[in-house]
Amino acid sequence: MAFNRQVEHSQNFICRPQLVRQLLELSNINSSDLVIEIGPGKGIITRELVKTAGRVIAIERDRRFSEELSEINNSGNFQLVINDFVVKWQLPREDYKVFSNIPFNYTADIVSKLTTSERKPTDIYIIMQESAAYRFIGAPYEKNSQISTLLSVEFSVEIIQKINRDYFEPRPNVNIVFVHFAKYATPLIQKANLEDFRDFVVYGYNQWSPTIIDAFRKVFTNKQRNLIARNLKLADLKPSDLTKEQWIDLYNTYVKHVGDDKKNLIHGSEKRLKQNQSKLTKQYRTRKPYGKPSTILSQGKKCYEKPLLNCTNNIGDYQPSNRLYYTKRE
C-alpha cells in the first residue's frame, strides 16, 4: 500500500534491511529483552527486531500502517499498538529498551518522555539527525547546554555510527546518526535529589547572565560567590562552559550552604519554564527551503524562516530536527 504521511507526521524510512541488521549488531539487544519501537511505519526495523528481541511492542499513530505490519502480527513475540506514543501511551513498568527510527520532528518530545519519566528504559537506540545528537551530547561536539547537562547525570549518550543518507526514503537533507542513550545503574545525583538538581540547572541556564556566578547572584551571597569562583574554578565561566562534574560540585555546595528561603527561588524552575514555553506559539517546518517567508493561512500572518538561536535549551522544548519560526503581525 503506497501513501505518504501528513507533513506533520513525516518520516524518513530506512529502505535497506541489511542496515537494520548491522545496527542491531551494534546494540546490546538480545532474546531476553522487551523492546519498544516507536513509529514502525512499514516495518523494515520491526521485521529484524522480532528475530533478535524477546518481545517487541511497536507503537504507531497512523492506523494505515497496520496493513503493512499485518504479517508480523502473526509472530508470537510481537504486539502492534495504534496510539500516540508522546501524548497517550504509558511506558512499561518492567525493564525495557527502545530501538527506533523516529520522525525527526518528534525527536525532542520522544527523548524527553523517555528520559524524564519514572519508567526510564535501560537503553535507548535512536536514529536521528546529527545536529540533534550533538545537542544531546554537548562537549566535545558543541558547547554543553541545558539539555545535555540534564541528561548527563542519568545517561551516557554517544554516537555509535553515521548512516548514509541514501539508505532512507525520502533521502534526508541532513546528516543522520545512530545514537545510544545508556542509563546509569546509579545516577550521578541521588535519586531523591534529581528533581531539585534539574530545577537548579534550569534556573542557572535561564537567568540571561554573562557567567554562572552572576546567574546565582540571588541565591549565593557575595562571599559565597567569591569562594565558589575560586575553589570550584568557575570564574568567568558561562553555564555552557561547565562540565557535569562542575555542575554537581556547584549543586552540592548549594545544598549544603544555602538556606531554605533562597532555595525557594530554585524550587519549581523547570515547571515554570515549561509553563512559560507552553504559552509560546511555534511553527515548525520540515524539508522546506531556508530564508523564504511563507503565509500561515489560518491566521493571515507571515512566518519568517529565522531560527531562534540561543533560545531555551529545555529538553522538552528544543526541536533539533526543525527550524523554529516566529510569527510577526503585519
C-alpha positions, 0 to 999 in steps of 0.5 A: 500500500503506497501513501505518504504521511501528513507533513506533520507526521513525516518520516524518513524510512530506512529502505535497506534491511541489511542496515537494520541488521548491522545496527542491531549488531551494534546494540546490546539487544538480545532474546531476553529483552522487551523492546519498544519501537516507536513509529514502525511505519512499514516495518523494515526495523520491526521485521529484524527486531522480532528475530533478535528481541524477546518481545517487541511492542511497536507503537504507531499513530497512523492506523494505515500502517497496520496493513503493512505490519499485518504479517508480523502480527502473526509472530508470537513475540510481537504486539502492534499498538495504534496510539500516540506514543508522546501524548497517550501511551504509558511506558512499561513498568518492567525493564525495557529498551527502545530501538527506533527510527523516529520522525525527526520532528518528534525527536525532542518530545520522544527523548524527553518522555523517555528520559524524564519519566519514572519508567526510564528504559535501560537503553535507548537506540535512536536514529536521528539527525546529527545536529540533534545528537550533538545537542544531546551530547554537548562537549566535545561536539558543541558547547554543553547546554541545558539539555545535555547537562540534564541528561548527563547525570542519568545517561551516557549518550554517544554516537555509535555510527553515521548512516548514509543518507541514501539508505532512507526514503525520502533521502534526508537533507541532513546528516543522520546518526545512530545514537545510544542513550545508556542509563546509569545503574546509579545516577550521578545525583541521588535519586531523591535529589534529581528533581531539585538538581534539574530545577537548579540547572534550569534556573542557572541556564535561564537567568540571561547572565554573562557567567554562572556566578552572576546567574546565582547572584540571588541565591549565593551571597557575595562571599559565597560567590567569591569562594565558589569562583575560586575553589570550584574554578568557575570564574568567568565561566558561562553555564555552557562552559561547565562540565557535569562534574562542575555542575554537581560540585556547584549543586552540592555546595548549594545544598549544603550552604544555602538556606531554605528561603533562597532555595525557594527561588530554585524550587519549581524552575523547570515547571515554570519554564515549561509553563512559560514555553507552553504559552509560546506559539511555534511553527515548525517546518520540515524539508522546506527551503531556508530564508523564504517567508511563507503565509500561515493561512489560518491566521493571515500572518507571515512566518519568517524562516529565522531560527531562534538561536540561543533560545531555551535549551529545555529538553522538552522544548528544543526541536533539533530536527526543525527550524523554529519560526516566529510569527510577526503581525503585519 
